[in-house]
Amino acid sequence: MLSRRNVRVKVMQQLYSLAQDKELSLAGAKRAYLQSVQDTFLLYLLNLYCITRVCSFAEEDGQTRLKKHLKSEDDIKFTPKLYNNPLISSLVNNKVLQARFKKERFDEGLDEDLFRKIYKEFAKEEPYIKYLLADSTNEDTIEILLELYRTCRRNELFNEIMDDRFFGWSDDKSLVIGALKKTLKALPAEGSFYEEHQPDEETVKDFGLFLLTKTYEEDAVLEDMIKPVLENWDSERVALIDMILIKMGIIEMLNIKTIPAKVTLNEYVELSKQYSTDKSKEFVNGLLDKILKELMERGQIVKEGRGLME
């Protein structure tokens, strides 16, 4: 589930913390990095939990409609099938999944009114109204669940909950959304299906933890490599995030043999656009490009596989 780009962001954040907080140790930064990785997976589970909770209010909706003295045709035809269907049932009745939800205490501190409000908002949507009035296949239910998830993501309170629970929601949002959509499209689910979205050890440790440790430990060496390329720039005046990204890029180009050097360069330029200043793109690109050429001339860039030097 976790991409290398997300890992780079998490490593960058910890290197930034190390630079800003002199009391933070490398060991502490490593722990924080590994926790942020796990938080991405927990964000995925929390999103899944929230969807099942919103769906459950279809039953409350049905009870409310039944109690009306003057029922509309829609009230009479209504069934809580958003909740009472084989796909959602496969999640609600999944003992392993529900035990995990309980372990993570997702039910604590979440106001039921939030889920009720999201459901009521969704109940006004045309796709849901059409879904209620027609016979539905599993494919139809999947489509309506995807539509419901879009409604959740548009809801300000929903996003606030994600931000409050997990610091990395804004960084990991697209990744979590992709994993959640994949899960919904694969319903019904069985057992510990969600474990397939656990971050793999190679990405987390062999790539991310190595990148964090090596960049931190080689800081002085990296400074010496970068200073001659700065020309008229004072290294102390370079934006901290830019310097961190450049150092990470060098470590990655020198040590991660399976990633083409140009891919590494482009990745860090993209990160500079997202996390640093308006001028960072050109600056990071220019410095990394110069350093890459020098390293290649000295034969220090060694990659595995055809075309990886490009």
C-alpha positions as semicolon CSV with decimal commas, in nm:
position;residue;x (nm);y (nm);z (nm)
1;M;0,000;0,000;0,000
2;L;0,277;0,245;0,088
3;S;0,452;0,397;-0,213
4;R;0,815;0,503;-0,223
5;R;0,702;0,863;-0,264
6;N;0,507;0,847;0,061
7;V;0,808;0,691;0,230
8;R;1,030;0,973;0,102
9;V;0,788;1,226;0,254
10;K;0,795;1,050;0,590
11;V;1,175;1,034;0,586
12;M;1,194;1,402;0,490
13;Q;0,967;1,492;0,783
14;Q;1,185;1,306;1,031
15;L;1,507;1,459;0,897
16;Y;1,342;1,800;0,929
17;S;1,250;1,719;1,291
18;L;1,607;1,610;1,362
19;A;1,738;1,938;1,222
20;Q;1,491;2,148;1,424
21;D;1,483;1,956;1,752
22;K;1,831;1,906;1,897
23;E;1,691;1,683;2,171
24;L;1,554;1,436;1,916
25;S;1,782;1,137;1,859
26;L;1,814;0,925;1,548
27;A;1,656;0,638;1,743
28;G;1,361;0,861;1,826
29;A;1,325;0,971;1,464
30;K;1,328;0,607;1,354
31;R;1,049;0,524;1,598
32;A;0,848;0,822;1,478
33;Y;0,903;0,720;1,115
34;L;0,785;0,363;1,177
35;Q;0,481;0,492;1,365
36;S;0,393;0,724;1,077
37;V;0,410;0,425;0,844
38;Q;0,174;0,228;1,066
39;D;-0,056;0,530;1,091
40;T;-0,107;0,519;0,714
41;F;-0,245;0,167;0,747
42;L;-0,461;0,270;1,042
43;L;-0,599;0,558;0,837
44;Y;-0,712;0,303;0,580
45;L;-0,885;0,097;0,850
46;L;-1,047;0,407;1,002
47;N;-1,189;0,508;0,662
48;L;-1,332;0,157;0,624
49;Y;-1,482;0,173;0,973
50;C;-1,645;0,509;0,899
51;I;-1,811;0,378;0,583
52;T;-1,971;0,086;0,770
53;R;-2,094;0,324;1,041
54;V;-2,249;0,565;0,791
55;C;-2,423;0,274;0,617
56;S;-2,572;0,160;0,948
57;F;-2,786;0,473;0,962
58;A;-2,990;0,341;0,672
59;E;-3,166;0,128;0,934
60;E;-3,244;0,434;1,146
61;D;-3,372;0,605;0,831
62;G;-3,603;0,312;0,769
63;Q;-3,742;0,323;1,124
64;T;-3,802;0,698;1,097
65;R;-3,993;0,657;0,771
66;L;-4,208;0,379;0,919
67;K;-4,316;0,607;1,206
68;K;-4,444;0,880;0,975
69;H;-4,821;0,930;0,981
70;L;-4,822;1,049;0,621
71;K;-4,582;0,835;0,424
72;S;-4,467;0,931;0,076
73;E;-4,429;0,675;-0,200
74;D;-4,051;0,687;-0,144
75;D;-4,105;0,617;0,228
76;I;-4,317;0,314;0,148
77;K;-4,067;0,175;-0,101
78;F;-3,763;0,243;0,119
79;T;-3,547;-0,046;0,241
80;P;-3,223;-0,015;0,439
81;K;-3,035;-0,206;0,172
82;L;-2,737;0,027;0,193
83;Y;-2,664;-0,155;0,517
84;N;-2,848;-0,481;0,477
85;N;-2,666;-0,622;0,178
86;P;-2,411;-0,904;0,139
87;L;-2,120;-0,666;0,080
88;I;-2,151;-0,450;0,391
89;S;-2,257;-0,757;0,588
90;S;-1,925;-0,920;0,495
91;L;-1,754;-0,634;0,681
92;V;-1,996;-0,599;0,974
93;N;-1,997;-0,975;1,042
94;N;-1,624;-1,017;0,991
95;K;-1,505;-1,102;1,343
96;V;-1,138;-1,047;1,261
97;L;-1,201;-0,702;1,116
98;Q;-1,436;-0,597;1,396
99;A;-1,183;-0,713;1,656
100;R;-0,922;-0,496;1,486
101;F;-1,158;-0,197;1,488
102;K;-1,210;-0,255;1,861
103;K;-0,838;-0,292;1,925
104;E;-0,772;0,043;1,759
105;R;-1,059;0,199;1,959
106;F;-1,212;0,360;1,654
107;D;-1,545;0,388;1,833
108;E;-1,400;0,612;2,105
109;G;-1,438;0,985;2,063
110;L;-1,640;0,964;1,744
111;D;-1,977;1,133;1,774
112;E;-2,257;0,927;1,621
113;D;-2,405;1,253;1,491
114;L;-2,115;1,277;1,248
115;F;-2,215;0,953;1,076
116;R;-2,583;1,049;1,093
117;K;-2,510;1,385;0,926
118;I;-2,307;1,225;0,650
119;Y;-2,583;0,972;0,588
120;K;-2,849;1,245;0,573
121;E;-2,632;1,441;0,333
122;F;-2,588;1,132;0,117
123;A;-2,961;1,051;0,133
124;K;-3,029;1,365;-0,070
125;E;-2,797;1,258;-0,352
126;E;-2,962;1,151;-0,677
127;P;-2,752;0,831;-0,717
128;Y;-2,867;0,705;-0,376
129;I;-3,231;0,787;-0,445
130;K;-3,213;0,593;-0,774
131;Y;-3,038;0,305;-0,598
132;L;-3,320;0,280;-0,343
133;L;-3,594;0,268;-0,605
134;A;-3,438;0,000;-0,827
135;D;-3,345;-0,364;-0,795
136;S;-2,974;-0,377;-0,719
137;T;-2,692;-0,614;-0,803
138;N;-2,367;-0,637;-0,609
139;E;-2,211;-0,420;-0,879
140;D;-2,474;-0,152;-0,817
141;T;-2,403;-0,166;-0,445
142;I;-2,030;-0,127;-0,504
143;E;-2,095;0,181;-0,716
144;I;-2,316;0,336;-0,449
145;L;-2,057;0,263;-0,180
146;L;-1,795;0,439;-0,390
147;E;-2,036;0,731;-0,425
148;L;-2,087;0,732;-0,048
149;Y;-1,712;0,742;0,006
150;R;-1,691;1,048;-0,218
151;T;-1,955;1,213;0,000
152;C;-1,751;1,129;0,310
153;R;-1,439;1,287;0,164
154;R;-1,626;1,606;0,080
155;N;-1,747;1,637;0,438
156;E;-1,547;1,885;0,644
157;L;-1,604;1,703;0,974
158;F;-1,493;1,373;0,823
159;N;-1,163;1,530;0,717
160;E;-1,120;1,696;1,055
161;I;-1,153;1,358;1,224
162;M;-0,886;1,210;1,002
163;D;-0,657;1,507;1,070
164;D;-0,717;1,491;1,444
165;R;-0,656;1,118;1,468
166;F;-0,360;1,098;1,233
167;F;-0,114;1,374;1,149
168;G;-0,037;1,228;0,806
169;W;-0,389;1,240;0,653
170;S;-0,307;1,523;0,410
171;D;0,010;1,344;0,291
172;D;-0,139;0,994;0,277
173;K;-0,488;1,084;0,158
174;S;-0,454;0,976;-0,206
175;L;-0,286;0,650;-0,104
176;V;-0,557;0,565;0,150
177;I;-0,832;0,653;-0,097
178;G;-0,681;0,421;-0,357
179;A;-0,658;0,132;-0,110
180;L;-1,013;0,189;0,015
181;K;-1,155;0,194;-0,338
182;K;-0,974;-0,131;-0,412
183;T;-1,130;-0,288;-0,102
184;L;-1,482;-0,174;-0,190
185;K;-1,451;-0,303;-0,546
186;A;-1,339;-0,644;-0,415
187;L;-1,631;-0,692;-0,172
188;P;-1,752;-0,923;-0,027
189;A;-1,445;-0,973;0,191
190;E;-1,333;-1,255;0,417
191;G;-1,096;-1,296;0,711
192;S;-0,802;-1,060;0,746
193;F;-0,831;-0,932;0,387
194;Y;-0,717;-0,588;0,501
195;E;-0,368;-0,717;0,581
196;E;-0,279;-0,701;0,212
197;H;-0,261;-0,325;0,259
198;Q;0,000;-0,347;0,534
199;P;0,318;-0,168;0,415
200;D;0,577;-0,417;0,293
201;E;0,903;-0,451;0,484
202;E;1,124;-0,389;0,179
203;T;0,971;-0,047;0,117
204;V;0,951;0,049;0,485
205;K;1,288;-0,075;0,611
206;D;1,522;-0,159;0,324
207;F;1,432;0,166;0,148
208;G;1,284;0,412;0,399
209;L;1,466;0,329;0,721
210;F;1,794;0,298;0,529
211;L;1,735;0,635;0,361
212;L;1,664;0,803;0,694
213;T;1,963;0,653;0,872
214;K;2,216;0,698;0,592
215;T;2,116;1,058;0,515
216;Y;2,144;1,152;0,882
217;E;2,474;0,973;0,943
218;E;2,636;1,102;0,623
219;D;2,529;1,463;0,679
220;A;2,881;1,610;0,698
221;V;2,996;1,421;0,388
222;L;2,688;1,533;0,198
223;E;2,749;1,896;0,300
224;D;3,099;1,874;0,154
225;M;2,960;1,734;-0,171
226;I;2,696;2,003;-0,203
227;K;2,890;2,319;-0,108
228;P;3,116;2,329;-0,418
229;V;2,809;2,306;-0,643
230;L;2,630;2,594;-0,475
231;E;2,855;2,850;-0,650
232;N;2,735;3,191;-0,523
233;W;2,487;3,046;-0,275
234;D;2,559;3,030;0,098
235;S;2,462;2,679;0,211
236;E;2,326;2,821;0,537
237;R;2,078;3,033;0,339
238;V;1,940;2,740;0,141
239;A;1,588;2,641;0,252
240;L;1,615;2,356;0,502
241;I;1,366;2,138;0,316
242;D;1,559;2,190;-0,010
243;M;1,885;2,085;0,155
244;I;1,721;1,777;0,307
245;L;1,574;1,672;-0,028
246;I;1,905;1,719;-0,208
247;K;2,086;1,509;0,054
248;M;1,822;1,237;0,035
249;G;1,847;1,240;-0,343
250;I;2,223;1,191;-0,335
251;I;2,199;0,903;-0,088
252;E;1,931;0,738;-0,298
253;M;2,123;0,775;-0,624
254;L;2,439;0,633;-0,467
255;N;2,286;0,345;-0,272
256;I;1,951;0,232;-0,411
257;K;2,062;0,032;-0,712
258;T;1,716;-0,062;-0,840
259;I;1,590;0,294;-0,895
260;P;1,716;0,482;-1,205
261;A;1,910;0,796;-1,112
262;K;1,687;1,018;-1,328
263;V;1,377;0,880;-1,157
264;T;1,529;0,969;-0,820
265;L;1,608;1,321;-0,941
266;N;1,255;1,376;-1,074
267;E;1,099;1,244;-0,753
268;Y;1,283;1,493;-0,534
269;V;1,206;1,780;-0,770
270;E;0,837;1,690;-0,740
271;L;0,863;1,682;-0,361
272;S;1,028;2,024;-0,360
273;K;0,732;2,163;-0,557
274;Q;0,491;2,028;-0,300
275;Y;0,673;2,091;0,025
276;S;0,913;2,382;-0,026
277;T;0,924;2,729;-0,184
278;D;0,816;2,850;-0,528
279;K;1,178;2,859;-0,648
280;S;1,271;2,520;-0,505
281;K;1,186;2,320;-0,816
282;E;1,455;2,486;-1,029
283;F;1,704;2,496;-0,743
284;V;1,672;2,129;-0,641
285;N;1,667;2,017;-1,004
286;G;1,977;2,221;-1,091
287;L;2,186;2,104;-0,797
288;L;2,090;1,738;-0,816
289;D;2,150;1,736;-1,191
290;K;2,501;1,879;-1,148
291;I;2,584;1,639;-0,867
292;L;2,446;1,343;-1,064
293;K;2,668;1,428;-1,363
294;E;2,974;1,453;-1,141
295;L;2,898;1,122;-0,972
296;M;2,847;0,953;-1,308
297;E;3,174;1,092;-1,442
298;R;3,354;0,947;-1,139
299;G;3,177;0,613;-1,189
300;Q;3,007;0,629;-0,850
301;I;2,654;0,563;-0,979
302;V;2,602;0,188;-1,005
303;K;2,260;0,057;-1,100
304;E;2,122;-0,291;-1,157
305;G;1,929;-0,385;-1,471
306;R;1,923;-0,258;-1,827
307;G;1,844;0,110;-1,872
308;L;1,878;0,200;-1,505
309;M;2,159;0,445;-1,570
310;E;1,925;0,658;-1,780
